Amino acid sequence: MTSYSLGIEELDSIIGEIREGSNLMVIGPPMSGKEDVAYHILKNGLKKEESSVIVSTREPGEHVLDWFTSFDKTIPVSNIGIVDCVTKTLGMAADDTDNIKRASSPVDLTGIGVRISQFFEQFWMKRQISHNILCINSVSTILMYSNIQTVFRFMHVFTGRIKAIKGLGLFVLEDQMHDSRTIATLKQLYDGMIEVQEENGSHYLRAVGISSKPTPWFEYLVEDGSISIQGIKED
């Protein structure tokens, strides 16, 4: 049976293994460190020879690739696939590479979907990598360009694809950018959440819905692209 971990020992010891085909929302306010948490999980997977397919709506694909390769030279770069939704939006000319495929913009859901599928075909079908993670960073940016019904249908396709290939899905969301109805609609697609918050300059995270009850809030630091737990938040 395929299973996954977060690569954060204190959470993994509580949660146990994350079952194959799980889709997780990574949610928190702006500047709370959501992306750091998501990328730490991806980096942990890459170090175990898993593949990572990343939809980037915030920065060019080269920047995302540099983030991973700058922190750990042992990461298998050939297992990284990035769907770049930024470069063409900025009017910059750039060819596709082995690691980066360009979509025209975050509104081009058809193009994004085709490129995700191309990476899945490469990693899962051709190379037969058994552990595959999809990270969409971020769903909130896509919602700026498309309505909730359109985005829900798009996400439904790929949460279903994650289940089909026994993968893991990570979907980054800004919880202060959307009304409660939008959040509730999207939550239907996910099996659990990693909640992130910032308070008085400190950062905290917890897992909800992955285990029988929510984990405690853990204070964490980000150093060299990795998450280190500092302790449990006091009530």
C-alpha positions as CSV (number, residue, x, y, z in Angstrom):
1,M,0.0,0.0,0.0
2,T,1.3,3.5,-0.9
3,S,1.4,6.0,1.9
4,Y,3.0,9.4,2.5
5,S,4.4,11.5,5.3
6,L,4.8,15.2,6.0
7,G,8.4,15.0,6.9
8,I,7.7,16.8,10.2
9,E,8.5,14.2,12.9
10,E,6.3,15.7,15.6
11,L,3.2,15.7,13.3
12,D,4.0,12.4,11.6
13,S,4.2,10.6,15.0
14,I,0.7,11.7,15.8
15,I,-0.9,11.3,12.4
16,G,0.9,8.1,11.3
17,E,1.0,7.4,7.6
18,I,-1.1,9.5,5.2
19,R,-3.1,7.1,3.1
20,E,-2.7,7.0,-0.6
21,G,-5.1,9.1,-2.7
22,S,-5.4,11.8,0.0
23,N,-6.0,15.5,-0.9
24,L,-5.0,18.1,1.7
25,M,-5.8,21.8,1.9
26,V,-2.9,23.9,3.2
27,I,-4.6,27.0,4.5
28,G,-3.7,30.1,6.4
29,P,-3.6,33.9,6.2
30,P,-1.1,35.8,4.0
31,M,2.5,35.7,5.2
32,S,1.8,32.8,7.5
33,G,4.3,30.4,5.9
34,K,1.9,28.1,4.0
35,E,4.2,27.8,1.0
36,D,7.1,26.9,3.2
37,V,5.1,24.1,4.7
38,A,3.9,22.8,1.3
39,Y,7.4,22.9,-0.2
40,H,8.9,21.2,2.8
41,I,6.5,18.3,2.3
42,L,7.5,18.2,-1.4
43,K,11.2,18.3,-0.6
44,N,10.7,15.5,2.0
45,G,9.1,13.4,-0.7
46,L,11.7,14.2,-3.4
47,K,14.4,13.0,-1.0
48,K,12.6,9.6,-0.9
49,E,12.5,9.4,-4.7
50,E,8.9,10.6,-5.0
51,S,7.9,13.0,-7.8
52,S,6.6,16.5,-7.3
53,V,4.3,18.3,-9.8
54,I,3.9,21.9,-8.8
55,V,1.5,24.4,-10.4
56,S,3.0,27.9,-9.8
57,T,0.7,30.9,-10.1
58,R,3.0,33.2,-8.1
59,E,6.5,33.0,-9.6
60,P,8.2,31.8,-12.7
61,G,9.1,28.1,-12.9
62,E,12.8,28.7,-12.8
63,H,12.5,30.4,-9.4
64,V,10.6,27.4,-8.0
65,L,13.1,25.0,-9.4
66,D,16.0,27.1,-7.9
67,W,14.3,26.9,-4.5
68,F,14.5,23.2,-4.4
69,T,17.9,22.8,-5.9
70,S,19.5,25.5,-3.7
71,F,18.7,23.8,-0.4
72,D,19.7,20.2,-1.2
73,K,22.0,19.2,-4.1
74,T,21.0,15.5,-3.6
75,I,17.4,16.0,-4.7
76,P,16.6,14.2,-7.9
77,V,15.8,17.2,-10.2
78,S,14.4,14.8,-12.9
79,N,11.5,14.1,-10.5
80,I,10.3,17.7,-10.4
81,G,7.7,19.0,-12.8
82,I,6.5,22.6,-12.7
83,V,3.5,24.1,-14.5
84,D,4.5,27.8,-14.9
85,C,1.5,30.1,-15.0
86,V,3.5,33.3,-14.6
87,T,6.1,33.7,-17.3
88,K,3.8,34.0,-20.3
89,T,1.5,36.3,-18.2
90,L,4.4,38.7,-17.8
91,G,4.9,38.7,-21.6
92,M,8.3,37.0,-21.3
93,A,9.5,34.5,-23.9
94,A,10.6,31.2,-22.6
95,D,10.7,27.7,-24.0
96,D,9.5,24.6,-22.1
97,T,12.2,22.5,-20.5
98,D,12.3,19.0,-19.1
99,N,11.2,20.4,-15.7
100,I,9.0,23.3,-16.7
101,K,6.0,23.5,-18.9
102,R,4.3,26.9,-19.5
103,A,0.6,27.7,-19.3
104,S,-0.6,31.0,-20.7
105,S,-1.9,32.3,-17.4
106,P,-3.7,31.2,-14.2
107,V,-7.0,31.5,-16.1
108,D,-5.9,28.9,-18.6
109,L,-7.3,25.9,-16.7
110,T,-7.4,23.7,-19.8
111,G,-3.7,24.4,-20.5
112,I,-2.8,23.9,-16.8
113,G,-4.7,20.6,-16.8
114,V,-3.0,19.3,-19.9
115,R,0.4,20.1,-18.5
116,I,-0.3,18.4,-15.2
117,S,-1.4,15.3,-17.1
118,Q,1.8,15.4,-19.2
119,F,3.9,15.3,-16.0
120,F,1.7,12.5,-14.5
121,E,2.1,10.5,-17.7
122,Q,5.9,11.0,-17.6
123,F,6.3,10.2,-13.9
124,W,3.6,7.7,-13.1
125,M,3.1,5.9,-16.4
126,K,6.4,6.0,-18.3
127,R,8.9,6.0,-15.4
128,Q,6.5,4.1,-13.1
129,I,7.2,6.2,-10.0
130,S,4.8,4.9,-7.4
131,H,4.7,8.0,-5.1
132,N,3.6,11.2,-6.8
133,I,2.6,14.5,-5.2
134,L,0.7,17.4,-6.8
135,C,0.9,20.9,-5.3
136,I,-1.2,23.7,-6.6
137,N,0.2,27.0,-5.3
138,S,-2.2,28.6,-5.1
139,V,-5.9,27.9,-5.5
140,S,-6.5,31.4,-4.3
141,T,-4.7,32.9,-7.3
142,I,-6.8,30.8,-9.7
143,L,-10.0,31.9,-7.9
144,M,-9.0,35.5,-8.7
145,Y,-9.4,34.7,-12.4
146,S,-12.3,32.2,-12.4
147,N,-15.6,31.7,-10.5
148,I,-15.9,29.1,-7.8
149,Q,-18.0,26.7,-9.9
150,T,-15.3,26.6,-12.6
151,V,-12.5,26.2,-10.1
152,F,-14.4,23.5,-8.2
153,R,-14.9,21.4,-11.4
154,F,-11.2,21.8,-12.2
155,M,-10.1,20.8,-8.7
156,H,-12.6,17.9,-8.7
157,V,-10.9,16.5,-11.7
158,F,-7.4,16.5,-10.2
159,T,-8.4,15.4,-6.7
160,G,-10.0,12.5,-8.5
161,R,-6.8,11.9,-10.5
162,I,-4.8,11.9,-7.2
163,K,-7.0,9.2,-5.9
164,A,-6.6,7.2,-9.1
165,I,-2.8,7.2,-9.1
166,K,-2.6,6.8,-5.3
167,G,-0.9,10.1,-5.0
168,L,-1.0,13.0,-2.5
169,G,-2.5,16.4,-3.3
170,L,-1.6,19.7,-1.6
171,F,-3.8,22.7,-2.4
172,V,-2.6,26.0,-1.0
173,L,-5.4,28.5,0.0
174,E,-5.5,32.0,1.6
175,D,-8.3,31.8,4.2
176,Q,-8.7,35.6,4.4
177,M,-9.2,36.1,0.7
178,H,-12.5,34.2,0.4
179,D,-15.9,34.1,2.0
180,S,-17.0,31.2,4.2
181,R,-19.2,29.7,1.4
182,T,-16.2,29.5,-1.0
183,I,-14.0,27.8,1.7
184,A,-16.9,25.4,2.6
185,T,-17.4,24.5,-1.1
186,L,-13.7,23.7,-1.6
187,K,-13.4,21.7,1.6
188,Q,-15.7,19.1,0.1
189,L,-12.8,18.1,-2.2
190,Y,-10.3,17.5,0.6
191,D,-9.6,14.7,3.1
192,G,-8.0,17.0,5.6
193,M,-6.2,20.3,6.2
194,I,-2.9,21.6,7.4
195,E,-3.7,24.9,9.0
196,V,-1.1,27.6,9.4
197,Q,-1.2,30.8,11.4
198,E,1.0,33.7,12.4
199,E,0.7,35.3,15.8
200,N,3.0,37.9,17.3
201,G,5.7,37.1,14.9
202,S,5.6,33.4,15.6
203,H,4.4,30.7,13.1
204,Y,2.2,27.7,14.0
205,L,0.7,24.7,12.2
206,R,-1.5,21.8,12.9
207,A,-3.2,19.0,11.0
208,V,-7.0,18.6,11.0
209,G,-8.9,15.6,9.6
210,I,-5.9,13.5,8.8
211,S,-6.1,11.7,12.2
212,S,-8.9,11.0,14.6
213,K,-8.6,14.4,16.2
214,P,-6.7,17.6,15.3
215,T,-3.1,17.7,16.4
216,P,-1.9,20.4,18.8
217,W,-0.7,23.7,17.3
218,F,3.0,23.4,16.9
219,E,5.3,26.5,16.7
220,Y,7.8,26.1,13.9
221,L,10.7,27.8,12.2
222,V,11.9,27.6,8.6
223,E,15.6,27.2,8.1
224,D,17.2,26.3,4.8
225,G,13.8,25.4,3.4
226,S,13.1,22.9,6.1
227,I,10.5,23.0,9.0
228,S,11.7,22.6,12.5
229,I,9.3,22.3,15.4
230,Q,10.0,24.6,18.4
231,G,7.3,23.4,20.8
232,I,3.5,23.2,21.4
233,K,1.5,26.5,21.5
234,E,0.2,27.4,24.9
235,D,-3.6,27.8,25.2
